């Protein structure tokens, strides 16, 4: 009996090792194929490359399982729209996502905004005085955005006004693609902090030193606070609200809007009036919901520029979320 158990245990270990090696090989093959494609695209003029990948994505995207997930989310978010409108938004989404992926290799060429000549390039900035104000103030700030347009341009824009923003990012699961994206973003977007356990302490240290951080707030966060997005329950990371409460710092919404002709509009909105409790402290749950409301407004204005295939409304861990929401109040 003992030998049988040992044999089964060894078999399980071998199967796990084989699965890990197969996954590693798949990552390597996928990574090499992706990097080869990016090297080929790099040889083309930026506009031609971006238009090419957008056309290809509009054909390939609908063949994937994620397209079905996107259509389902779109129908629930926009019940008033017909099938043709829903399909058109989904195709725009694939075009946007493909452009975003290809734009990593052209960021140095695409960002041509000169604060001294604001209308000369392909980037237009609305609310640039907020960037200047943040750069002049000797205190910490938080800026946040969503996966809209090319959000990678935002820290580049901030840097052009003398504002250093340390961005939190979640690296792709594929380590080869993650290394490439991280090296590209670091060379063009300033300081980066990878999302991992304990990252809140690193971000708190930056704010405590008077620095500025940038966060994406529209992703599903397992065991996050239970909030609403497009009228449906979802889990949202409360980290921004917790940091804003601890440091009582200003919070600015910033978004990128993709325009025709591979042009971009970056909008820095007025700082948020954060929800507060009876003691005057930032209300974590209400502020987290406020972030969702801002992103929802953005997405409703430009639905084809958001990633509808994301499992934003997955409800696993809901019981723990309710308990955490009660504590946050």
VOGU-3710 file (C-alpha; in Angstrom, 3 decimals, decimal comma):
1> xxxxxxxxxx> 0,000/0,000/0,000  2,798/2,407/0,927  4,588/1,648/-2,341  1,379/2,317/-4,267  0,997/5,706/-2,574  4,629/6,550/-3,282  4,145/5,536/-6,894  1,066/7,732/-7,250  2,845/10,635/-5,566  5,804/10,302/-7,922
11> xxxxxxxxxx> 3,465/10,131/-10,906  1,700/13,336/-9,785  5,040/15,124/-9,349  6,206/14,029/-12,778  2,946/15,202/-14,338  3,338/18,584/-12,639  6,915/18,933/-13,862  5,837/17,980/-17,377  2,998/20,535/-17,252  5,386/23,253/-16,052
21> xxxxxxxxxx> 7,861/22,478/-18,832  5,076/22,438/-21,423  3,831/25,806/-20,149  7,359/27,219/-20,242  7,820/25,990/-23,816  4,480/27,505/-24,824  5,489/30,829/-23,247  8,799/30,743/-25,113  7,227/29,935/-28,483  4,481/32,541/-28,061
31> xxxxxxxxxx> 6,969/35,117/-26,832  9,370/34,546/-29,727  6,541/34,751/-32,259  5,261/37,982/-30,728  8,715/39,564/-30,557  9,436/38,565/-34,159  6,190/40,218/-35,257  7,061/43,375/-33,337  10,516/43,482/-34,955  8,909/43,228/-38,387
41> xxxxxxxxxx> 6,415/45,973/-37,566  9,244/48,143/-36,306  10,642/48,223/-39,842  7,450/49,863/-41,122  6,462/53,500/-40,695  4,443/53,844/-37,495  1,170/54,815/-39,165  1,306/51,936/-41,643  2,115/49,421/-38,931  -0,685/50,579/-36,655
51> xxxxxxxxxx> -3,269/50,589/-39,428  -2,154/47,123/-40,529  -2,487/45,470/-37,103  -5,862/47,156/-36,591  -7,199/45,650/-39,834  -5,881/42,205/-38,942  -7,351/42,358/-35,419  -10,801/43,237/-36,748  -10,708/39,976/-38,718  -9,092/37,673/-36,158
61> xxxxxxxxxx> -10,693/39,009/-32,969  -14,225/37,778/-33,793  -12,889/34,223/-34,195  -11,801/34,012/-30,548  -13,648/33,007/-27,403  -12,960/36,414/-25,927  -15,100/37,956/-28,646  -18,107/36,046/-27,337  -17,344/37,273/-23,820  -17,084/40,843/-25,120
71> xxxxxxxxxx> -20,425/40,604/-26,914  -22,102/39,240/-23,795  -20,716/42,066/-21,648  -21,714/44,656/-24,239  -25,291/43,390/-24,442  -25,623/43,623/-20,676  -24,015/47,064/-20,522  -26,015/48,501/-23,434  -29,381/46,668/-23,566  -30,761/49,501/-25,696
81> xxxxxxxxxx> -28,325/48,829/-28,575  -29,087/46,397/-31,395  -26,845/43,552/-32,567  -25,195/45,592/-35,308  -24,216/48,345/-32,868  -22,871/45,804/-30,378  -20,801/44,065/-33,047  -19,423/47,396/-34,274  -18,249/48,314/-30,775  -16,586/44,910/-30,372
91> xxxxxxxxxx> -14,710/45,343/-33,662  -13,568/48,800/-32,594  -12,337/47,235/-29,367  -10,176/44,725/-31,254  -8,770/47,528/-33,380  -7,934/49,527/-30,264  -6,294/46,598/-28,472  -4,158/45,744/-31,517  -3,035/49,336/-31,903  -2,166/49,474/-28,212
101> xxxxxxxxxx> 0,015/46,363/-28,496  1,851/47,685/-31,542  2,250/51,157/-30,085  4,684/49,828/-27,484  7,406/49,781/-30,131  6,568/53,260/-31,413  6,042/55,184/-28,178  9,201/57,208/-28,746  7,881/58,285/-32,151  4,216/58,730/-31,256
111> xxxxxxxxxx> 4,646/61,075/-28,330  5,601/64,309/-30,029  3,891/66,823/-27,746  5,908/69,907/-26,935  4,395/72,063/-24,146  5,904/75,094/-25,878  4,090/74,181/-29,144  0,928/72,415/-27,933  -0,794/72,191/-31,341  2,143/71,094/-33,472
121> xxxxxxxxxx> 2,019/67,286/-33,079  -0,332/64,328/-33,002  -0,924/64,653/-29,237  -3,329/67,207/-27,826  -3,650/67,753/-24,090  -6,695/69,091/-22,307  -6,158/70,382/-18,764  -2,390/70,673/-18,975  -2,463/73,288/-16,201  -3,192/70,438/-13,794
131> xxxxxxxxxx> 0,089/68,768/-14,777  1,932/72,022/-14,191  0,215/72,537/-10,843  1,065/69,047/-9,625  4,669/69,477/-10,742  4,942/72,740/-8,767  3,304/71,476/-5,593  5,534/69,971/-2,946  3,141/67,203/-1,949  2,028/63,756/-3,122
141> xxxxxxxxxx> -0,641/63,139/-5,765  -2,472/60,149/-7,176  -3,555/60,028/-10,813  -5,741/57,229/-12,120  -7,015/56,029/-15,460  -8,576/53,034/-17,172  -7,714/50,798/-20,109  -8,869/53,370/-22,652  -7,074/54,552/-25,792  -3,339/54,384/-25,229
151> xxxxxxxxxx> -3,069/54,859/-21,472  0,693/54,300/-21,764  1,062/57,855/-23,056  -0,112/59,393/-19,778  3,090/59,071/-17,698  5,070/60,169/-20,764  2,915/63,287/-20,946  3,352/63,979/-17,239  7,132/63,756/-17,594  7,093/66,347/-20,382
161> xxxxxxxxxx> 5,714/68,807/-17,822  8,329/67,935/-15,222  5,997/65,639/-13,268  7,402/62,228/-12,324  4,711/59,577/-11,892  5,511/56,070/-10,681  3,068/53,731/-12,414  1,753/50,468/-11,055  1,502/47,793/-13,727  0,518/44,153/-13,919
171> xxxxxxxxxx> 3,048/42,244/-16,054  1,710/39,661/-18,547  1,868/36,014/-17,502  4,266/35,284/-20,355  7,705/36,200/-18,913  9,275/36,875/-22,326  6,562/39,337/-23,331  6,604/40,802/-19,810  10,362/41,493/-20,014  9,974/43,232/-23,365
181> xxxxxxxxxx> 7,042/45,386/-22,249  8,736/46,275/-18,968  11,964/47,350/-20,704  10,013/49,381/-23,268  7,798/51,060/-20,697  10,714/51,809/-18,398  12,602/53,594/-21,169  9,619/55,754/-22,153  7,255/55,949/-19,170  9,486/56,618/-16,180
191> xxxxxxxxxx> 9,399/54,676/-12,931  7,408/51,429/-12,746  6,284/49,201/-9,890  5,114/45,674/-10,709  1,907/44,509/-9,078  2,712/41,919/-6,422  1,975/41,088/-2,815  3,001/44,004/-0,629  3,062/46,548/-3,469  0,828/48,859/-1,414
201> xxxxxxxxxx> 3,744/49,409/0,966  5,992/50,438/-1,922  3,409/52,907/-3,210  2,845/54,250/0,297  6,584/54,889/0,580  6,508/56,946/-2,630  3,604/59,058/-1,400  5,192/59,470/2,013  8,284/60,899/0,297  6,108/63,407/-1,550
211> xxxxxxxxxx> 6,072/61,498/-4,844  3,270/60,799/-7,303  1,741/57,483/-8,328  -0,442/56,399/-11,232  -2,960/53,559/-11,063  -5,262/51,689/-13,432  -8,545/51,163/-11,590  -10,819/49,269/-13,994  -9,604/45,697/-13,561  -11,248/42,910/-11,624
221> xxxxxxxxxx> -9,606/42,515/-8,228  -10,242/39,215/-6,521  -11,478/39,741/-2,962  -11,844/43,460/-3,623  -14,724/45,628/-2,452  -18,149/44,896/-3,857  -19,096/47,825/-6,097  -21,199/48,588/-9,189  -20,065/49,049/-12,770  -22,626/49,471/-15,556
231> xxxxxxxxxx> -25,330/48,463/-13,101  -23,725/45,112/-12,257  -21,828/43,999/-9,188  -18,068/43,717/-9,488  -14,967/43,518/-7,305  -12,767/46,598/-7,192  -9,351/47,182/-5,656  -9,680/49,661/-2,751  -5,956/50,492/-2,708  -6,291/53,973/-4,227
241> xxxxxxxxxx> -8,950/54,984/-1,713  -6,946/53,543/1,185  -3,817/55,440/0,129  -5,796/58,647/-0,411  -7,267/58,253/3,059  -3,889/57,645/4,673  -2,073/60,537/2,965  -5,077/62,822/2,349  -3,667/63,615/-1,102  -5,332/64,995/-4,217
251> xxxxxxxxxx> -6,638/62,472/-6,762  -6,836/63,354/-10,471  -8,684/61,431/-13,216  -6,680/61,210/-16,451  -7,653/59,482/-19,679  -6,484/58,981/-23,237  -8,897/59,195/-26,167  -7,848/57,709/-29,473  -8,587/60,037/-32,406  -8,677/59,347/-36,182
261> xxxxxxxxxx> -5,372/59,375/-38,036  -3,364/57,847/-35,160  -3,789/60,950/-33,049  -4,553/61,167/-29,334  -6,215/63,446/-26,850  -5,058/63,303/-23,219  -7,499/64,772/-20,722  -6,554/65,682/-17,147  -9,757/66,403/-15,315  -10,354/68,438/-12,162
271> xxxxxxxxxx> -9,257/66,690/-8,976  -11,969/64,553/-7,427  -13,989/65,608/-4,430  -13,542/62,422/-2,421  -16,348/60,974/-0,328  -15,749/61,314/3,406  -17,248/59,786/6,516  -18,628/61,568/9,556  -15,108/61,936/10,986  -13,881/63,709/7,863
281> xxxxxxxxxx> -11,726/60,782/6,678  -11,885/59,486/3,106  -14,672/56,922/2,838  -12,948/53,944/1,223  -16,012/52,167/-0,161  -17,725/55,313/-1,474  -14,490/56,573/-3,036  -13,846/53,217/-4,688  -17,342/53,384/-6,170  -16,637/56,940/-7,326
291> xxxxxxxxxx> -13,664/55,667/-9,356  -15,935/53,139/-11,065  -18,428/55,899/-11,868  -15,715/58,017/-13,507  -14,458/55,118/-15,631  -18,017/54,153/-16,591  -18,625/57,701/-17,828  -15,484/57,492/-19,944  -16,401/54,097/-21,372  -19,937/55,191/-22,245
301> xxxxxxxxxx> -18,491/58,102/-24,211  -16,021/55,887/-26,143  -17,163/52,242/-25,713  -15,006/50,917/-28,546  -11,838/51,940/-26,702  -12,321/49,701/-23,649  -11,456/45,994/-23,212  -14,890/44,379/-23,051  -13,529/40,828/-22,951  -12,153/41,413/-19,439
311> xxxxxxxxxx> -13,900/39,406/-16,682  -14,760/42,580/-14,825  -17,956/41,205/-13,295  -16,674/37,845/-12,024  -18,183/37,342/-8,570  -15,905/34,738/-6,964  -15,059/35,631/-3,378  -18,275/37,623/-2,947  -18,921/36,682/0,703  -15,515/37,948/1,785
321> xxxxxxxxx> -16,074/41,092/-0,251  -19,206/41,932/1,717  -17,331/41,555/4,968  -14,523/43,806/3,738  -17,020/46,372/2,445  -18,585/46,541/5,898  -15,191/47,153/7,489  -14,321/49,836/4,919  -17,464/51,782/5,777
//
